[in-house]
Amino acid sequence: MERQMPMEADLNQKKCSKVGVSDPQSPLLELRSLRKKFGDIEVLKDISLSVRPSEVVAIVGTSGSGKSTLLRCINLLEEPTGGEIFLAGQYVYPSGTNARGFRRADLRKNIGMVFQSFNLWPHMTVIENVIEGPIYVKGIPRKEATCAVYIPFLKLADQGVFNDTLMKIIRANSRLPDETEGDVFALAASNDIGVRRLSEMMEEFGLTSLDELSDHIIRFSREAVIAEIAKLPKGVYRTKKRIDAYENEVDLVATLTISSDGIRVDYDGTSPCSRFGINVPLSYATAYTCFGLACLVAPWVPNNSGSLQPYTVTAPPGSILNPQYPAAVAARANIGLILPDVVFGCLAQAVPDRVPAEGASSLWSLNAHGPRPRGNDGPATYTTSSVLNGGAGARPTKDGLSVTAFPSGVRCSPVEITEAEVPVTIWRKEYRPDSGGAGRYRGGLGLIVEVETNDGSPFELRGTFEHRTYPPCGRSGGRSGAPGYLGLASGIELKGKGREYISGKERVILMTPGGGGFGAPADRERGAVLSDVRDGLVTPGATHRDYGVDISPDDIHKTKDRIFCKLGLAQ
């Protein structure tokens, strides 16, 4: 037997005393015939082991063999079916007279779990791993435990020095730390440019104060908006828009009142707060509601407190548009971006000739997470968020814009950047024919995107895709745009919300929604239909179905000939 050095023996004796074990050879942790069943499935069968102080025990087994279940049973995060557990000689399971005075929290304080390479329970999401302790040790309700990190208002920089601690917190709580940090610095840089140019303007015109100029801008902006509101028909207009949302469908209900002194939008009747992060803070809901109003009432008036003062927005506390702390709001944009269409639904009753059809509104971001190829010098895993857009709604006098984000204005991510950053191949990214809603003016087209990993590895897709069940509606007789779609090349349709695990042999196909059409399809000019077919925006079969127009191959060739002649080219 190897002789133990005096110093090492002394250290072990101190460790034993700390955990309540007098003899270093006595087990600190002991399991006797531990069993665990889930229904009829027996995962653990008569597991016995003992662990002495400072001893390392490895648990080896294939995936699904019960390693995680064993660790959870040891810590009583999972209730064993049978057997006994002793800690430092104390009988801790099953509970009863032998375990009198024992508290589970005491057990968990003395047992730590170290995950190799920082891997978590593979059958659980990251947030589910994180909330294990708060729920089972501290007894915090699941709803409270799932709240994301809350950062109060703090200075990003003080006297020109950035707050490094704050930036570390921000980076640590983002799946895309570099991009998030870049966004913060970009906002700060934009603010610096604004400050510099304002100072230059004041110096150029010899101004020492902005009070008089600001008062003038705010006063005239308010008067301009009030004057435009006065031209609108007074009244109360109501609408309800149902959307896919997340766990349940959500109704966005709005009552818009036009009076002589302003416009009030009340969201009473809207669905209650969700347990997921799709809730929209009232400030965010107010911003996108006012944006929708400004687009139609007085788009030429600059945005300031004066131009916004005539607009009032309210929503019941506890509704999905006015959640109360600590409700989760990380994915607020999903619903917030739809609010201009809700406002348009009200205003279409007052000024139908000024309101466009509904569009895709919400972004279809390709949020993927997976392992990087072996031998990579960077992180072991990757996360990407590639922005994709659907079609905008047709306008009262023009077709809708294809693959255009409204109201966000965020552009699609270039294929080259996505493929350069993460191990995926985007095989196809093109217009989605027939996705624009038919009408006198056609809705904008969505996209078709086909993607897979280029090394055959599986990946996780995090979906928040909207307008899959309820597509963007048409206006004034126009038809709805095509609903969005998420599926596999093998033909399997995916749910589009939450996490989807994609095998490395599958390709994911995304089809973003098309915008709604405006006006009756029968009123669309035949030449416009021909041009759509020639450009591949509408298929020949859809022209008869949607527009009542039959187009032959000769019609298409004649149209092409006329175009080439105008350009002075020969085919």
C-alpha positions in Angstrom: 0.0 0.0 0.0 1.3 3.4 -0.9 2.3 5.5 2.1 0.5 8.7 2.7 2.6 11.8 3.3 2.0 13.6 6.6 0.9 16.9 5.0 -1.6 15.1 2.6 -3.0 13.1 5.5 -3.4 16.3 7.5 -5.3 18.0 4.6 -7.6 15.0 4.2 -8.3 15.1 8.0 -9.3 18.8 7.7 -11.6 18.0 4.7 -13.2 15.2 6.7 -13.8 17.5 9.7 -15.3 20.1 7.4 -18.0 17.7 6.0 -18.7 16.0 9.3 -16.7 12.7 8.8 -14.3 11.7 11.5 -12.6 8.8 9.7 -11.0 9.5 6.3 -11.8 5.9 5.3 -15.5 6.3 6.1 -17.8 7.0 3.2 -18.8 10.6 2.7 -21.6 9.5 0.4 -23.1 6.0 0.3 -25.8 4.5 -1.9 -27.5 1.2 -1.2 -29.6 -0.6 -3.8 -30.8 2.7 -5.3 -33.6 2.3 -7.8 -35.5 4.6 -10.1 -38.4 3.9 -12.5 -40.3 6.1 -14.9 -43.6 4.3 -15.4 -42.7 0.8 -16.5 -39.2 1.8 -17.5 -36.5 0.9 -14.9 -33.6 3.3 -15.3 -31.6 2.6 -12.1 -31.5 -1.0 -10.8 -29.9 -1.6 -7.4 -27.1 0.9 -7.7 -24.7 0.7 -4.7 -21.5 2.8 -4.3 -19.6 4.7 -1.7 -17.4 7.8 -2.1 -14.8 8.7 0.6 -13.6 12.3 1.2 -11.3 13.6 -1.6 -12.1 10.5 -3.7 -13.0 10.9 -7.4 -15.6 8.5 -8.8 -16.3 8.3 -12.6 -19.7 7.3 -13.8 -19.4 5.8 -17.3 -22.2 4.8 -19.6 -23.7 5.2 -23.0 -26.2 8.0 -23.7 -29.5 7.2 -22.1 -28.0 4.7 -19.6 -29.1 6.7 -16.6 -26.0 8.7 -15.6 -27.9 12.0 -15.3 -30.8 10.3 -13.5 -28.3 8.9 -11.0 -26.8 12.3 -10.2 -30.3 13.8 -9.9 -31.4 11.1 -7.5 -28.2 11.5 -5.4 -29.1 15.2 -5.0 -32.8 14.4 -4.6 -33.7 16.5 -7.5 -35.4 13.4 -8.7 -37.2 11.2 -6.1 -35.8 7.6 -6.2 -38.2 4.7 -6.3 -36.3 2.7 -3.7 -33.0 2.2 -1.9 -31.1 4.2 0.7 -28.8 7.3 0.6 -26.4 8.2 3.4 -24.4 11.5 3.6 -21.6 11.7 6.2 -23.1 8.8 8.0 -26.5 10.4 8.2 -29.5 8.6 6.8 -31.1 11.0 4.3 -33.3 8.9 2.1 -36.0 7.7 2.2 -37.5 10.4 4.5 -39.0 9.2 7.7 -38.0 8.6 11.3 -34.4 7.7 10.4 -34.0 11.0 8.6 -35.7 13.2 11.2 -34.3 16.8 11.2 -32.7 16.3 7.7 -33.4 19.1 5.2 -32.8 18.5 1.5 -31.2 21.9 1.1 -28.5 20.8 3.6 -27.7 17.8 1.3 -27.5 20.0 -1.8 -25.2 22.5 -0.1 -22.7 19.7 0.4 -22.9 18.1 -3.0 -21.5 20.0 -6.0 -21.8 18.8 -9.6 -19.0 19.6 -12.0 -19.8 19.3 -15.7 -17.0 18.2 -18.0 -16.2 20.9 -20.6 -19.1 22.9 -19.2 -21.7 20.5 -20.7 -25.1 20.6 -19.2 -27.9 18.1 -19.0 -28.3 17.2 -22.7 -32.0 16.5 -22.4 -32.7 19.9 -21.0 -32.4 23.4 -22.4 -29.9 25.9 -21.1 -32.6 27.8 -19.1 -33.9 24.6 -17.7 -30.4 23.7 -16.5 -30.0 27.1 -14.9 -33.3 27.1 -13.0 -32.7 23.7 -11.4 -31.0 25.3 -8.4 -33.5 28.2 -7.8 -36.5 25.9 -8.1 -35.4 22.8 -6.2 -33.0 24.3 -3.7 -34.4 27.8 -3.0 -38.0 26.8 -3.7 -38.5 29.7 -6.2 -41.6 29.3 -8.5 -40.8 28.3 -12.0 -42.2 31.5 -13.5 -39.9 33.6 -11.3 -36.9 31.4 -11.9 -37.2 31.6 -15.6 -36.9 35.4 -15.7 -33.9 36.6 -17.6 -31.1 38.8 -16.2 -32.3 42.2 -15.2 -29.9 45.1 -15.7 -31.1 48.5 -14.2 -30.3 51.8 -15.8 -26.5 52.1 -15.6 -23.9 54.4 -17.1 -22.3 52.8 -20.2 -19.4 55.3 -19.9 -18.4 57.9 -17.3 -16.2 60.8 -18.4 -15.2 58.9 -21.5 -14.3 55.6 -19.8 -16.5 52.6 -20.7 -18.0 50.5 -17.9 -16.1 47.2 -18.5 -18.1 45.4 -15.8 -21.4 46.3 -17.4 -20.1 45.2 -20.9 -19.0 41.8 -19.4 -22.5 41.3 -18.0 -24.1 42.1 -21.3 -21.7 39.8 -23.2 -22.3 37.0 -20.7 -26.0 37.1 -21.2 -26.1 37.0 -25.0 -25.8 34.1 -27.4 -24.1 36.5 -29.8 -21.8 38.5 -27.5 -19.7 40.0 -30.3 -22.7 41.2 -32.2 -24.4 42.5 -29.1 -21.3 44.4 -28.0 -20.9 45.8 -31.5 -24.5 47.1 -31.4 -23.9 48.9 -28.1 -20.7 50.5 -29.4 -22.5 51.5 -32.7 -25.2 53.2 -30.7 -22.6 55.1 -28.7 -20.7 56.1 -31.8 -23.9 57.3 -33.4 -24.7 59.4 -30.4 -21.1 60.9 -30.4 -21.6 61.9 -34.1 -24.9 63.6 -33.3 -23.3 65.5 -30.4 -20.4 66.6 -32.6 -22.6 67.8 -35.4 -25.0 69.6 -33.1 -22.0 71.4 -31.5 -20.8 72.3 -35.0 -24.2 73.7 -36.0 -24.5 75.8 -32.8 -21.0 77.2 -33.4 -21.8 78.0 -37.1 -24.9 80.0 -36.2 -23.6 81.5 -33.0 -26.1 79.7 -30.7 -25.5 79.4 -27.0 -28.8 77.7 -26.2 -31.2 75.4 -28.0 -34.3 76.4 -26.0 -35.9 78.8 -28.5 -35.2 76.6 -31.5 -36.4 73.5 -29.7 -39.6 75.2 -28.6 -40.2 76.3 -32.2 -39.7 72.8 -33.7 -41.9 71.1 -31.0 -44.7 73.7 -31.2 -44.9 73.6 -35.0 -44.6 69.8 -35.2 -47.5 69.4 -32.8 -49.6 71.9 -34.7 -48.9 70.2 -38.0 -50.0 66.8 -36.7 -53.2 68.3 -35.1 -54.0 69.9 -38.5 -53.7 66.6 -40.3 -55.8 64.8 -37.6 -58.5 67.5 -38.1 -58.9 66.3 -41.8 -59.7 62.8 -40.7 -63.3 61.7 -40.1 -64.0 61.7 -36.4 -65.2 58.5 -34.8 -64.4 55.3 -33.0 -62.9 52.4 -35.1 -62.3 48.9 -33.8 -60.3 45.9 -35.1 -59.1 42.5 -33.9 -56.1 40.7 -35.4 -55.4 37.1 -34.4 -51.8 35.9 -34.6 -50.0 32.6 -34.1 -48.0 33.8 -31.0 -46.4 31.0 -29.0 -48.2 28.6 -26.7 -51.6 29.8 -27.7 -53.1 32.1 -30.3 -53.1 35.8 -29.4 -55.8 38.4 -30.1 -54.6 42.0 -30.6 -57.7 44.1 -30.1 -57.6 47.8 -30.7 -60.1 50.7 -30.3 -59.0 53.8 -32.1 -60.7 57.1 -31.4 -60.2 60.2 -33.6 -61.1 63.5 -31.9 -60.4 67.1 -32.5 -57.4 67.1 -30.2 -55.7 63.8 -31.1 -55.9 60.1 -31.6 -56.3 57.6 -28.8 -55.5 53.8 -29.2 -56.7 51.5 -26.5 -55.8 47.8 -26.5 -58.5 46.7 -24.0 -59.6 43.1 -24.9 -56.1 42.1 -26.0 -54.9 38.6 -24.8 -53.2 38.3 -21.4 -49.5 38.1 -20.6 -47.7 35.0 -21.9 -45.4 32.9 -19.8 -42.9 33.1 -22.6 -40.8 36.1 -23.6 -43.1 37.4 -26.4 -44.7 40.0 -24.1 -44.4 43.6 -25.2 -43.6 46.4 -22.7 -46.1 49.3 -22.9 -43.3 51.6 -24.0 -42.4 49.3 -26.9 -46.1 48.9 -27.8 -46.5 52.7 -27.7 -43.5 53.2 -30.0 -44.8 50.9 -32.8 -48.4 52.1 -32.4 -47.3 55.7 -32.8 -45.1 54.7 -35.8 -48.1 53.2 -37.5 -50.1 56.4 -36.8 -47.4 58.7 -38.0 -46.9 56.8 -41.3 -50.5 57.5 -42.3 -51.4 60.8 -40.5 -48.4 63.0 -41.1 -45.3 61.1 -42.3 -43.5 64.3 -43.3 -43.5 65.8 -39.8 -40.2 65.1 -37.9 -40.4 62.8 -35.0 -40.3 64.6 -31.6 -42.3 65.1 -28.5 -44.5 67.7 -30.2 -45.4 65.4 -33.1 -46.1 62.5 -30.7 -48.1 64.5 -28.1 -51.4 64.1 -30.0 -51.2 60.3 -29.8 -52.2 58.4 -26.7 -51.7 54.6 -26.2 -53.1 52.5 -23.4 -53.3 48.8 -22.6 -54.6 46.9 -19.6 -51.9 46.0 -17.0 -51.2 42.3 -17.3 -52.1 42.1 -20.9 -49.5 40.9 -23.5 -49.0 44.6 -24.5 -48.5 45.8 -20.9 -46.8 43.0 -19.0 -45.9 43.7 -15.4 -42.4 43.0 -13.9 -40.9 40.4 -13.9 -42.7 39.1 -17.1 -40.3 38.0 -19.8 -40.0 40.4 -22.7 -36.8 39.3 -24.6 -38.8 38.4 -27.9 -41.0 41.5 -27.7 -40.3 42.4 -31.4 -42.3 39.3 -32.5 -45.6 41.0 -31.6 -44.5 44.6 -31.4 -43.7 44.7 -35.1 -47.2 43.6 -35.9 -48.8 46.6 -34.1 -48.7 49.0 -37.1 -50.9 46.5 -39.0 -53.3 46.6 -36.1 -53.4 50.4 -36.3 -53.9 50.2 -40.1 -56.9 47.9 -39.5 -58.6 50.7 -37.6 -57.6 53.5 -39.9 -58.6 51.6 -43.0 -62.2 52.1 -41.8 -61.6 55.9 -41.7 -59.4 56.5 -44.8 -59.4 53.3 -46.9 -57.6 54.8 -49.8 -54.5 55.6 -47.7 -53.9 52.3 -45.9 -51.8 49.5 -47.3 -52.5 45.8 -46.9 -50.8 43.7 -44.2 -47.3 42.5 -44.6 -45.0 39.9 -43.1 -44.1 42.4 -40.3 -42.2 40.1 -38.0 -38.7 39.1 -39.0 -38.0 35.5 -39.9 -34.5 35.2 -38.3 -32.6 31.9 -38.8 -31.4 31.4 -35.3 -29.2 28.3 -35.3 -26.9 26.7 -32.7 -24.6 23.7 -33.1 -21.1 22.3 -32.8 -18.1 23.6 -34.8 -16.0 21.1 -36.8 -13.2 19.4 -34.9 -9.9 21.2 -35.0 -11.5 24.6 -34.9 -9.4 27.1 -33.0 -12.4 29.1 -31.8 -15.3 28.1 -29.5 -16.6 24.5 -29.6 -20.1 25.7 -30.6 -21.5 28.4 -32.8 -24.7 30.5 -32.8 -25.9 32.5 -35.7 -28.8 34.8 -36.3 -29.4 35.4 -40.0 -32.2 37.8 -40.7 -34.7 36.9 -43.4 -37.7 39.0 -44.5 -41.1 38.4 -46.0 -43.1 40.6 -48.3 -44.7 44.0 -47.5 -48.3 44.6 -48.1 -49.5 46.1 -51.4 -50.1 49.9 -51.3 -53.2 51.7 -52.5 -51.5 52.6 -55.8 -48.5 50.3 -56.0 -47.5 46.7 -55.6 -46.0 45.7 -52.3 -42.2 45.6 -51.9 -40.8 42.1 -52.0 -38.5 40.7 -49.2 -38.7 44.0 -47.4 -39.0 44.5 -43.6 -41.7 46.8 -42.5 -41.8 48.4 -40.0 -38.4 47.4 -38.8 -36.3 48.3 -41.9 -33.8 45.5 -41.1 -32.2 44.1 -44.2 -31.6 40.4 -44.9 -28.3 39.0 -43.9 -25.9 38.3 -46.8 -25.4 34.6 -47.6 -21.6 35.1 -47.8 -21.3 36.5 -44.3 -23.4 33.7 -42.8 -21.5 31.0 -44.6 -18.1 32.6 -43.6 -19.0 32.7 -39.9 -20.6 29.4 -39.2 -20.4 25.9 -40.8 -23.6 26.0 -42.8 -24.4 26.0 -46.5 -27.3 28.0 -47.9 -28.2 26.1 -51.0 -31.0 28.4 -52.1 -32.2 31.9 -51.4 -34.7 33.3 -53.9 -38.1 34.9 -54.4 -41.0 32.7 -53.5 -43.3 32.7 -56.6 -47.1 33.2 -56.0 -46.5 34.3 -52.4 -47.7 37.9 -52.9 -51.4 38.3 -52.3 -53.4 38.8 -55.5 -55.1 42.1 -56.0 -55.3 45.1 -58.2 -51.9 45.7 -56.7 -50.0 42.6 -55.8 -48.5 42.0 -52.4 -44.7 41.7 -52.0 -43.1 38.3 -52.3 -41.5 36.3 -49.6 -38.3 34.2 -49.7 -37.5 30.5 -50.1 -34.3 29.5 -48.2 -32.7 26.1 -48.1 -29.9 25.5 -45.6 -27.9 22.6 -44.0 -24.7 22.2 -42.1 -21.7 21.7 -44.4 -20.0 19.1 -42.2 -23.0 16.8 -41.6 -23.4 17.8 -38.0 -26.8 18.2 -36.3 -27.9 21.6 -35.2 -30.6 23.3 -33.1 -33.1 25.7 -34.7 -34.8 28.3 -32.5 -38.0 29.4 -34.1 -40.1 32.5 -33.5 -41.8 32.4 -36.9 -45.0 34.3 -37.3 -47.8 34.3 -39.9 -47.7 30.5 -40.4 -51.3 29.9 -39.4 -52.7 33.4 -40.0 -51.1 35.0 -43.1 -51.0 38.7 -43.8 -54.5 39.9 -44.9 -55.3 41.8 -48.1 -57.1 45.1 -48.1 -60.1 46.4 -50.1 -60.8 43.1 -51.8 -57.2 42.0 -52.1 -56.3 38.5 -51.1 -54.0 37.3 -48.3 -50.4 36.7 -48.9 -49.0 33.1 -48.6 -48.5 31.9 -45.0 -45.0 31.2 -43.9 -43.6 27.7 -43.8 -40.9 25.8 -42.0 -40.0 22.2 -42.8 -37.4 19.7 -44.0 -36.5 18.8 -47.5 -37.8 15.3 -46.7 -41.3 16.7 -46.4 -41.7 17.0 -42.6 -43.3 20.2 -41.5 -41.8 21.8 -38.3 -43.8 23.7 -35.7 -41.9 27.0 -36.2 -41.9 28.0 -32.5 -39.4 26.9 -29.9 -36.5 24.5 -30.4 -36.2 22.1 -33.3 -33.4 19.6 -33.4 -32.2 19.0 -37.0 -30.1 16.0 -37.9 -27.0 16.6 -40.0 -28.5 14.7 -43.0 -31.5 17.1 -43.3 -31.9 20.4 -45.1 -34.2 23.0 -43.6 -36.6 24.9 -45.9 -37.9 28.3 -44.8 -40.6 30.1 -46.8 -41.3 33.6 -45.5 -44.8 35.0 -45.8 -46.0 37.2 -48.7 -47.7 40.5 -48.3 -51.4 40.9 -48.8 -52.9 42.3 -52.0 -54.8 45.6 -52.4 -58.0 45.9 -54.4 -59.9 43.2 -56.4 -57.6 40.9 -58.4 -59.9 41.2 -61.4 -59.0 44.9 -61.7 -55.3 44.2 -62.2 -54.0 45.2 -65.6 -53.3 42.3 -67.9 -49.9 43.8 -68.8 -48.9 43.7 -65.1 -49.9 40.1 -64.8 -47.8 39.3 -67.9 -44.9 41.1 -66.5 -45.2 39.1 -63.2 -45.1 35.8 -65.1 -42.2 36.9 -67.3 -40.2 37.9 -64.2 -41.0 34.6 -62.4 -43.0 36.4 -59.6 -46.3 34.6 -60.6 -46.6 31.2 -62.2 -48.7 30.8 -65.3 -51.1 28.5 -63.4 -51.7 31.1 -60.7 -52.8 33.7 -63.3 -56.0 31.9 -64.1 -56.7 30.9 -60.5 -56.0 34.3 -58.9 -56.6 36.8 -61.7 -58.9 35.0 -64.2 -56.2 35.6 -66.9 -55.1 32.8 -69.2 -51.5 33.3 -70.5 -50.0 31.2 -73.2 -46.2 30.8 -73.9 -46.6 33.0 -77.0 -47.9 35.8 -74.7 -44.8 35.6 -72.6 -42.4 35.5 -75.6 -44.2 38.5 -77.2 -43.8 40.4 -73.9 -40.1 39.6 -73.9 -39.7 40.7 -77.5 -41.2 44.1 -76.7 -38.9 44.5 -73.8 -35.8 43.7 -75.8 -36.9 46.0 -78.6 -37.2 48.9 -76.2 -33.7 48.2 -74.9 -32.4 47.9 -78.5 -31.2 44.3 -77.9 -31.7 41.1 -79.8 -32.5 37.9 -78.0 
